Amino acid sequence: MKRIAVLTGGGDAPGLNAVIRAVVKTAVNDFGCDVFGVRDGYDGFLAQGGVFPLDLAAVRGILPRGGTILGTANRGNPFARKVMRGGKEVVLDISGDLVAAIKKLKLDAVVVIGGDGTLRVSMELCERGVPVVGVPKTIDNDVGGTEITFGFDTALMIATEALDRLHTTAESHHRVMVLELMGRDAGFIALHSGVSGGADVILIPEIPFKFEAVIQKVRQRVERGSHFSLIAVSEGAKPAGGRQVFSRGGDAVYVARLGGIGQDVAQYVDSQGFESRVTVLGHIQRGGSPTAFDRWLATRYGAAAVRTAAAGGFGRMVALRNAQVIDIPLSEALAVPKRVDVDGDAVRTARGIGISFGDE
Ligand code: F6P
């Protein structure tokens, strides 16, 4: 292995720079490779100056830094790309140009750090001859085949701190504070931070809720002398028989943007006579410095991705299982998206300590 490229795709997550640093250090120190950075996801392969040398000096000091020094893109799907043709917007498959551009660089491996969208594109490119190794990234923790993605722990810490802060003001004003959290169709951020931050109600996409059940919990707390409540709502949560709430629709290129369910819950709580406020934590969950755990995991993933590439493990993804970093086929990771196990110990524990999921 002589030439290796690294890119970051999809939404950013704390720990991306730690992976990039580990890839460069391992590739240079252990394998004597030349490493190249690719700007803004796969787009960099088609852009002027989009592929550039990354040496040890280039990754100095980036371990604790949020974001990605490479830039990223979350409309980087080369199989469906919006372009202007004759004054009109059309969606084209530009994957042929992309594969040709990558092959021209004579790379021995491309380490792709991304979530399910980027990893799916990578699997298809691998089938067309691009030597890809994947690293699972996302604050949502929804990539299959791995116990955890890097970025999740940092998001969790931020969400838990937000709940702690809302707790004191909720108590002072005798209010119901609703916190809307990210996670798309997976409720991991809301569930884990809700338990860690002492939420009274947790609403997640995997468990459709009833508004009446939410208010019943709030009322029960008041009757027991607690005149405030904390509700952690996943952006993808939906009422039983109802739909998820979106702030913007999707199309062939952009996925629809979730958002607004927190406001709906707060409005309902208010309408039932309990003063309520909503906080949408948004991209605060994705920004800033990674936790020690995310730096540790990201570093192990980056180094393992280089070792996997050196062993010719293309079309594979590094993953954490039983505290060991292993590698698995991308197809296995992407076969079933990871969701909260509604019968698992985490949900059972939450129910056991009196948290309501709004379903009973
Ligand atoms: O997948 C990560 C994530 O932060 C989701 O939790 C959220 O729904 C989405 O990305 C937001 O995407 P964007 O940054 O494009 O608004």
Residues whose N, C-alpha, C, O or C-beta is under 5 A from the ligand:
A	BS01	F6P	G11 D140 M182 G183 R184
